[in-house]
Amino acid sequence: MTYDCKRLFIGRPEMTVLHLSDPHLFADGKGSLLGVNTQESFCAVLDDVRAKGVDPDVIIVTGDISQDYSKASYQFFAEQMAQFGKPVFTLAGNHDEVEHLSSHLSKAPLFPHKQILTEHWQILMVTSHIEGEVHGRVSKTELDWLQRCLEENSDLPTMLYMHHHPVPVGCDWLDEIGIINQDEVLELITQYPQVKLCGFGHVHQFSEHKIDNTLYCSVPSTCVQFKRHSADFAASSETPGYAVYQCQADGSIKKHNYRVDHYLPKVNFAISGY
């Protein structure tokens, strides 16, 4: 990923952002996570986006793109996303191989930039990935960069994206593997009222948490889901999902949560981890 800024011209007051997360793709098209074929479910989600007539200006994917760290899994992802012909920005999750992600997801319409500026909005891609760890951390370097971007563009409403969750989601086992320095992260964000939304993945479920001016929200995985309000690891039979944010020039956001109701995942509940 690059700290260089990517400028996008939307050409109208409203910007539509599609938020996907946690595809967990394999090189093998038959690869499955907790019994769910991840390529199949990923394609079902993309088909649903098209069927609902969603026409995003920007696509954000918040990590865990690969489950097996393979080049082929990233190539498959890139091929599928390129079909939209819209700019795509990605983050590394704890299951990602950063080198492969960077090398295969940096060719237009996929971009490695961490800062995106439009006529009316700023989007910042915040790295929480720690090599070899399940939990996340936002480094001092990253926090300094985040603060600098917020200071320099204080007139622009801003969306932040990260892989790990900076706020609790109500699952004990998941809340142990979120961002371990979340207090630092929240302390910084709350200083900047222009931050309207912080979107994340990792938790494989919808969640919302409002702190001051900022809505913290997660999206489901494009494959298997985790059971909400669970103390220990537990999968869910819920279908894959995604979110669409309609962002207005005045800083307001209309959020839509979608489930892919026609796709019924064949979850193996006997598996006790991933």
N, C-alpha and C positions, 0 to 999 in steps of 0.2 A: 504494500500500500504506500501511497505517496502523500506527503503533507502539502503538495501543491494543490491549488484551488481549481476546481472544475466549474466553469460558468455555463449555465444552461439558459436558453431563451425560451420561455413558455409561451409568451405572446398573448396572454389573457390574465385576468385577475385571479382565476381559480387554477390551482395546481392539484392534480390527482396523483396520490402516491399509493402504490401497491406494496404491502408489507408481507413477505413470506419468511419462513424460518425452518430450520432443522430438517432438511430433506434426508440426511443420513444415507446418501447414495453409495452403491457398490459398483465395482467394475463389472461384475456379473449381473446381467439383467434379471437374474432369478434371486439376487441377494435380498434377504429379508431381515428386519429388525423386530424382534418380539412377534415373529410370525407374519409381519406385514411386508409385502414386496414393495420396496421403497421407490424403485423406478416407476412402477405401475401407479402407486399412489401419488407420486409427484406429477406425473402426466395427467392424472385425473383432476388434480387441483388446477393445473394450467388450463385444462379444457373447461373447467367450471368458470374460471376467470373470463374466458372468451365467451362462453355461453351466456353469462350474465351481462355481457356488453361492457365490461370494465375496460376503459381505455386509459391506462396510466401514462402520465408524463414521466414518471420516475418509478423504478422498481428497486426496493431495498430488500436484501436477504441477510438476515442477522445470524449467520453462522451454522455450524455443524452441517456443512454441505456434503461432506464425505463421511462415511462410516469406516471405510477400510484404507483411507489415506492414499488411494490409488490415483494415478494420472487419469485413467480412463473414467473414473467417477466425476472428476472435474470437467473433463471433455464433454461427457454426456450432459452435465448441467449447463455448460456454456452453449452447446448446440440447441438445447431446449429454450433457453432464455433469449438467444439471438433471434428466435422466430418472432418475438414481439417487436423487434426493431426499435426499442426504446432504451434509454440509458439505464444500466443496471449497476448497482453498487453493492459490494459484499463485505462481510466481516468474517474473521476467523472465529470459530467456536472451539471448544475444548477437544472436539473430535477431528479437527482439521489439521492438515499438514500445510503449514504456512507457505513453505517454498512452492509446493505444487499449486496452492490456491493463487499465489501471486503470479506465477508464470502462466497459468492457463486462464485466469480470469482478468486479464489486463488488456484484452484486445476488443476494440469497439464492436458492439455496443456495451460491452462490459468494461468498467473503468475502475482503477485502483485508488482513486482519489478519496481523501478523508473529509474534505471540505467542499461542499457544493453550494454555489450561490446562484439564485435566480433573481428576477426583477424584484420579487417581493419576499423571498424566504432565504434562510440559511439552513442547510442540513449538515450535521456533523456526525461522522462515523467514529465512534469512540472505541478504541481497542481495550478489551478486558482479558484477552487470551494470555495464559501463562503456559509455556511449553511444558508438557508432561503432567499438567494438573487439571483436575476436573473443575475446581472453583476458579473464580476470576479475580483480577485485581486491575485497577486503573493506576498506572505508574505515575510518578511525580512528573516525568517528562510529558506524559499524556495529559495530566491535569493542567500543567502549565500551558500546553498548546490549546486546550479547551478554553481556558480562561482568556487567553490572548484572542482567540476567535470571537468570543462573546464580547470582549471589550471593544474590539475593532469594528464590530458590526452590531452595535447596541440598538441601532434603529431598525433592525430586521427581526421579525419573529423567527424563532429557531426551533428546529426539531433535532433531537439527539437520538442516535441509535447505538445499541451495544448488544453483545451476545448475552452476557450474564445479567441477572436481575439485580438492580441496585436497591430494591425494596422487597420486603417479605411478600410471598404470594399465598401463605397459609398452608403450605405443605412442609412439615418439619424437616424431612430428609432433603428436600430441594433447597430450603432456606439455609441449610448448612453449606451448600455449594454454590452460593451466589457470589457477588462481589464482596470480598472479605474486608475491603476498606470503604464500605458503602457510606459510612458516616462522613468521610472526607469528600466523597463524590456529591452527596446530598447537600453538604454545607456549601460547596461551590455553586451548585445549580441554583439553590434557593436565593443566591445573591443576584440572580439575573432574571427578572420577571419576563424577559422576552422569550424564555424557554417555555414553549407551549406544550410540548410533548416529548416524552422519552420512551421510545419503543425498544423492546428486547425480545429475545427468544429463550432458548435453554429449558424452559419449564413445561413445554408441550401442552399448553392450555391458555385459554383467554383469562386475563386478569386486568383489573383497573385499580389504580390507587392515586388519589389526588393530593398533592402537597402544594399549598399556596397556588401559584399560577400554572403549575406543571401537572399534566396527566401522565402517569407512568402506566404503561400498558404492554402486555405480552400478547403474542399470537400463538395458536396451536402449531404443532409440527405439521408438515405436509405428509407425514406418515402416521406413526402411532402416537397416542396421547397418554398423558399421565393422569391418574385419578386425582381430582381436586380434594383438598383438605385431608390428605392422607398423611399419617405419621411416618410410615415407612414406604419404601418403594412399592408402587402399585400402578399397573397399566389400566387404561380405560378403554371401553368399547366405543367411545365417541369418535365421530368421523373427523378427517382432516379439515383444516380451516385456514383462513387468512383474513387480513384486514385491509380496508381501503380508507384512506384519509383524503377528504376534500378540503384543501387548505385555501383559505381566502386571503386576499391582500391585506385585510385588516387584522390578520393574526388569528382569526377564528378557524376552528377545525370541525368538520362534520365527519364522525367516525362510523364506519360500517363493518360489523363483524359477520363473516360468512362461513358456513359449514358446507362441505361437499356431501350433501345428504344422499346422493345416489351411489356413493362409494362406501361399501360396508367393509371395513378392515377385518381380516381374519386374525385376530389377536390371540397369541399363545399366552394365556394367563399363568401357565406353569413356570414360565421363565421369571426368575427373581432379580434380574438386573440387566443392564445393558452396557 
